[in-house]
Amino acid sequence: MISLMFSVQDYSTLANTNTGLPLAEIFRQALQTRGGAFALIFMLWIALGPCMLGSQLSTGRVFWAFARDDGLPLSKV
């Protein structure tokens, strides 16, 4: 986090970014190119996508196991 904050050159642009993604604006300011910022955000998205999918699947399995074992509230209804 500290290294990201050292790479910010213009805090007002960061606060009022057109994209609504401050992290993308930090990458754009650090690399000075829109393509480089897109590449870093895309790599981050690719890395986090399977993690989010896996967490959703494991949460569903936990709820299914609780429901199967009558561990959820009102599961007898």
C-alpha positions in Angstrom: 0.0 0.0 0.0 2.8 2.4 0.8 4.5 1.7 -2.5 1.3 2.5 -4.3 0.9 5.8 -2.5 4.5 6.8 -3.4 3.6 6.3 -7.1 0.8 8.8 -7.1 1.7 12.1 -8.8 -1.6 13.9 -8.7 -4.0 13.2 -5.8 -6.9 15.4 -7.2 -6.9 13.4 -10.4 -6.9 10.2 -8.4 -9.9 11.4 -6.4 -11.9 12.5 -9.5 -11.0 9.8 -12.0 -13.2 9.3 -15.0 -13.1 5.5 -14.7 -14.3 5.3 -11.1 -11.4 3.0 -10.4 -8.7 4.6 -8.2 -6.4 1.6 -8.6 -6.5 1.9 -12.4 -5.7 5.6 -12.1 -2.7 4.8 -9.8 -1.4 2.4 -12.4 -1.9 4.9 -15.2 0.0 7.6 -13.3 2.8 5.2 -12.5 3.2 3.8 -16.0 2.2 6.9 -18.0 0.2 4.8 -20.4 -3.5 3.7 -20.6 -2.5 0.4 -22.2 -0.1 -0.5 -19.4 -2.7 0.4 -16.7 -5.2 -1.8 -18.6 -2.8 -4.7 -18.7 -2.1 -4.5 -15.0 -5.8 -4.3 -14.1 -6.6 -7.1 -16.6 -3.9 -9.3 -15.0 -5.3 -8.6 -11.6 -8.9 -9.4 -12.8 -7.7 -12.7 -14.3 -5.9 -13.6 -11.0 -8.9 -12.7 -8.8 -11.6 -14.2 -11.0 -11.0 -17.9 -10.1 -10.5 -17.0 -6.4 -14.0 -15.3 -6.3 -15.5 -18.3 -8.1 -13.9 -20.8 -5.8 -15.1 -18.9 -2.7 -18.7 -18.8 -4.0 -18.6 -22.5 -4.7 -17.2 -23.3 -1.2 -19.8 -21.1 0.5 -22.5 -22.9 -1.4 -21.2 -26.3 -0.3 -21.1 -25.2 3.3 -24.7 -24.0 3.2 -25.7 -27.2 1.5 -24.0 -29.3 4.2 -25.6 -27.2 7.0 -29.0 -27.6 5.3 -28.5 -31.4 4.9 -27.6 -31.8 8.6 -30.5 -29.5 9.8 -28.0 -26.9 11.0 -29.7 -23.8 9.5 -32.4 -21.9 11.3 -35.9 -23.1 10.3 -34.5 -26.1 8.5 -37.2 -28.3 10.0 -40.0 -26.1 8.4 
